[in-house]
Amino acid sequence: MDLMASESLDDNLLEVIRRALPGLRKSDRRVAETILEAPLAATEMTLAALAEASGVSEPTVLRFCAAIGCEGFRDLRVKLARSLAFSRSTSHSAISAEDDLGTIVTKIFDFNLSNLAWARSKLDPQRLAAAVETLSSCDRIEFFGFGASGIVARDAQQKFPLFGVPCGAPTDGHQMFMTAAMVGPRDVVVAISNTGTTREVIQATRLAKERGARTIGITGSESPLLRHCDIGIVVETLENTDVFTPTISRVAAMVIIDILSTAVSLGRDEAHRARVADMKRHLAEMRASGIY
């Protein structure tokens, strides 16, 4: 099952324009550059005004709209306004030395909440459904990840009661490779890497696929890792590279793990759900008994 077919780009319009810029016709590029130079002003322009500011004809502006996936000039303005609204919510979250604690709290929450909403809007429900189906019909799950993604892998591993099968999360490259060498057709490997370029994760995932295991990738973009995955789940965030707010990609990946584990558990039979409920009840009793 290969769900990595190409799909249309549905993105922040400013980002769409930036990505499309090198491949545009010369006249279309003038329109793109005019918008990118002053996007707020562009949202208030008429078709004629944008054409004049770009030094092109009105039909050229309409052709540009079609080239970037907009259904006419009005659609361009609407999507551009939405893009600006989102970019303001994230750019205003940059932390400075002058911020007091209350401001820091607000900015970090706003940044993370905006990014989670963004990631949710980008998810492919068909790929999620395929991942749930695959995880629901296996004998064993191994989660591969390094660094921050390794934290996500270990968080996923400790949710094994919900998945209902043994789960592992090897912690170094050698363990990951040895684990990949021992999996089989009834096993699933979930490879986690925001960049999708971590060499050890890619090598282990490729080996696991060669051994017949089904492979699921969780990454921040259509990355090299997904070439070795039967199912690729893209969890796109607008990562803030500021040293003070580096965690959103990890948070988003953990949310995906929560979605997968919960959906798999709900799909199990009533006996499984009863065992999970009983386990949680006993855990609650252990936490509360004889400590105080």
Residue pairs with C-beta under 8 A, 6 or more apart in sequence:
1 130
1 134
1 214
1 230
1 231
2 230
3 126
3 127
3 130
3 230
3 231
3 232
4 226
4 227
4 229
4 231
4 232
7 124
8 69
9 16
9 19
9 69
10 69
10 122
11 19
11 122
12 83
12 86
12 87
12 238
13 68
13 70
13 76
13 79
13 80
13 82
13 83
14 35
14 36
14 39
14 80
14 83
14 84
14 87
15 83
16 68
16 69
17 32
17 35
17 36
17 68
18 36
20 32
20 67
20 68
21 29
21 32
21 33
21 36
24 32
24 64
24 67
27 56
27 60
28 60
28 63
28 64
28 67
30 54
30 55
30 56
31 50
31 51
31 54
31 56
31 60
31 61
31 64
32 64
32 68
33 54
34 42
34 50
34 53
34 54
35 42
35 50
35 80
39 80
39 83
39 84
40 84
42 50
42 77
42 80
43 77
43 80
43 81
43 84
45 53
47 58
47 61
47 62
47 73
48 58
50 61
50 73
51 57
51 58
51 60
51 61
54 60
54 61
61 73
62 72
62 73
65 71
65 72
65 73
65 75
65 76
68 76
70 76
70 79
86 114
86 118
89 110
89 111
89 114
90 111
90 114
90 115
90 238
90 240
92 107
92 110
93 107
93 108
93 110
93 111
93 114
93 240
93 245
94 107
94 240
94 242
95 104
95 107
95 108
95 242
95 244
95 245
99 107
107 245
108 245
111 240
111 245
111 248
112 247
112 248
112 251
115 237
115 238
115 248
115 252
116 248
116 251
116 252
116 255
118 236
118 237
118 238
119 235
119 236
119 237
119 252
119 255
122 234
122 235
122 236
123 233
123 234
123 235
124 233
124 234
127 231
127 232
127 233
127 234
128 233
128 256
128 259
128 260
128 263
130 231
131 216
131 231
131 233
131 260
132 260
132 263
132 264
132 267
134 188
134 214
134 216
134 230
134 231
135 141
135 163
135 188
135 190
135 216
135 260
135 264
136 264
136 267
136 268
138 165
138 186
138 187
138 188
138 214
139 165
139 166
139 186
139 187
140 165
140 166
140 167
140 168
140 183
140 186
140 187
140 188
141 160
141 163
141 165
141 166
141 167
141 168
141 187
141 188
141 189
141 190
142 167
142 168
142 169
142 170
142 179
142 180
142 183
142 187
142 188
142 189
142 190
142 208
142 213
143 152
143 153
143 154
143 156
143 157
143 167
143 168
143 169
143 189
143 190
143 192
144 153
144 169
144 170
144 176
144 179
144 180
144 189
144 190
144 191
144 192
144 201
144 204
144 205
145 151
145 152
145 153
145 154
145 169
145 191
145 192
145 193
145 201
146 173
146 193
146 198
146 200
146 201
147 198
148 194
148 246
148 247
148 249
148 250
149 192
149 193
149 194
149 198
149 201
149 250
149 253
150 169
150 171
151 250
152 192
152 218
152 250
152 253
152 254
152 257
153 169
153 190
153 192
154 169
154 171
155 254
155 257
156 167
156 169
156 190
156 192
156 257
156 261
157 167
157 168
157 169
159 167
159 257
159 258
159 261
160 166
160 167
161 275
161 276
161 279
162 261
162 262
162 264
162 265
162 276
163 261
163 264
163 265
164 264
164 265
164 268
164 272
168 179
170 176
170 178
170 179
173 200
173 204
176 200
176 201
176 204
177 200
177 203
177 204
177 207
179 204
179 208
180 189
180 203
180 204
180 205
180 207
180 208
180 211
180 213
181 207
181 211
182 211
183 189
183 208
183 211
183 212
183 213
184 211
184 212
184 213
185 212
185 213
185 214
187 208
187 213
187 214
188 213
188 214
188 215
188 216
189 204
189 205
189 208
189 209
189 213
189 214
189 215
189 216
190 215
190 216
190 217
190 218
191 201
191 202
191 204
191 205
191 215
191 216
191 217
191 218
191 225
191 228
191 229
192 201
192 217
192 218
192 219
192 253
193 201
193 202
193 217
193 218
193 219
193 223
193 225
194 219
194 220
194 235
194 239
194 249
194 250
194 253
195 219
195 220
195 223
196 202
196 217
196 219
196 220
196 221
196 223
196 224
196 225
196 226
197 223
197 224
197 225
198 225
201 225
202 224
202 225
202 228
205 215
205 217
205 225
205 228
205 229
206 228
208 215
209 215
209 228
209 229
209 230
214 230
214 231
215 228
215 229
215 230
215 231
216 229
216 230
216 231
216 232
216 233
217 223
217 225
217 226
217 228
217 229
217 231
217 232
217 233
218 233
218 235
218 253
218 256
218 257
219 225
219 226
219 232
219 233
219 234
219 235
220 234
220 235
220 236
220 237
220 239
220 249
221 234
221 236
222 232
222 234
226 232
226 234
233 256
235 249
235 252
235 253
235 256
237 248
237 249
237 252
239 246
239 248
239 249
240 246
240 248
265 272
265 273
265 276
266 273
